[in-house]
Amino acid sequence: MALFTGTHKDNKIDRKGRVSLPAKLRAEISPDNNREIFVYPASDMTALGACERSHLESLRDTAGISPNDDDDTDYDIIEDACSITIDSGGRIILSEDLLAHAGIQDTVVFVGRGHRFLIMSPESYDAYHQRRVERRRRKKELRDGGAV
């Protein structure tokens, strides 16, 4: 299974609607995947999630509940995932619906999250990063015995 790492900023969408997937992320995609990733709207933030087929298969295999349950995030991800082919230049095209969900205009930030990666606008990334900094600060204060 892939290990997607790092934050990759300033990826421009070209006039044909394509954006280059950073080489470090592309290198993690198994050759068995036929240059295919799955992209889905993130349910908890203004961003997109992306992963390999093997991650979706793992979600399917471990969900452990009926696919008719309305409150199951794993099945929501599988239902909403779009297959996207990486072209020979390492670029992907995100649909208008996906771009709208993520609030992406002309620049994309990719954020590695282990078995998946996030695709977001620079503004969404800034808010996401600020929440992470604040969460780390609170954890440090609690660990050090200080008040939050």
TAJO-V750906 format. One record per residue. PHI is phi as a letter, one per 40 degrees, with the letter a starting at -180 (NA if undefined). PSI is psi in radians with two decimals (999 if undefined). BURIAL is I if it has 9 or more other ideal C-beta (glycine too) atoms within 8 Angstrom, else O. Layout:
BEGIN
phi=<PHI;PHI>
psi=<PSI;PSI>
burial=<BURIAL;BURIAL>
END
This chain:
BEGIN
phi=<NA;c;b;c;b;g;b;b;b;f;c;c;c;c;c;c;g;c;b;c;c;d;d;c;c;d;c;c;c;c;c;c;c;f;f;b;b;b;b;a;c;c;c;b;a;c;a;b;b;a;a;c;d;d;c;c;c;c;c;c;c;b;d;g;b;c;c;c;c;c;b;b;c;d;c;c;c;c;c;c;c;b;c;b;c;c;c;c;c;g;b;b;b;c;c;d;c;c;d;c;d;c;g;c;b;b;b;b;b;b;b;c;b;g;c;a;b;c;b;a;c;d;c;c;c;d;c;c;c;c;c;c;c;c;c;c;c;c;c;c;c;c;c;c;g;c;c;c>
psi=<2.53;2.72;1.66;2.15;2.85;2.88;2.26;1.87;2.97;0.74;1.93;2.45;2.20;3.08;-0.28;0.07;0.28;2.59;2.41;2.23;2.20;2.47;-0.65;-0.61;-0.75;-0.66;-0.40;-0.22;2.16;2.41;-0.39;-0.21;0.08;0.73;0.69;2.39;2.88;2.26;2.43;2.68;2.28;2.41;-0.33;0.13;2.91;1.41;3.03;2.58;2.68;2.53;3.06;2.89;-0.71;-0.58;-0.75;-0.69;-0.67;-0.73;-0.78;-0.78;-0.45;0.01;-0.76;0.17;2.99;2.39;-0.09;-0.09;2.17;-0.22;0.67;1.89;-0.69;-0.79;-0.56;-0.76;-0.83;-0.77;-0.68;-0.18;2.39;2.30;2.23;2.26;2.38;2.13;3.08;-0.33;0.08;0.33;2.71;2.77;2.14;2.39;2.81;-0.69;-0.76;-0.78;-0.73;-0.77;-0.73;-0.07;0.51;2.29;-1.24;-0.07;2.47;2.49;2.28;2.33;2.00;2.37;0.63;-1.84;-0.10;3.03;2.75;2.60;2.11;2.89;2.79;-0.64;-0.76;-0.67;-0.77;-0.76;-0.76;-0.82;-0.73;-0.72;-0.69;-0.75;-0.79;-0.72;-0.75;-0.70;-0.80;-0.75;-0.72;-0.78;-0.71;-0.73;-0.65;-0.01;0.17;2.87;2.58;999>
burial=<O;I;O;I;O;I;O;I;O;O;I;O;I;O;O;O;O;I;I;O;I;I;O;I;I;I;O;O;I;O;O;O;I;O;O;I;I;I;I;I;I;I;O;O;O;I;I;I;I;I;I;I;O;I;I;I;O;I;I;I;O;O;I;O;O;O;O;O;O;O;O;I;O;I;I;I;I;I;O;O;I;I;O;I;O;I;I;O;O;I;I;I;I;I;O;O;O;I;I;O;I;I;I;I;O;O;I;I;I;I;I;I;O;O;I;I;I;I;I;I;I;I;O;I;I;O;I;I;O;O;O;O;O;O;O;O;O;I;O;O;I;I;O;O;O;O;O;O>
END
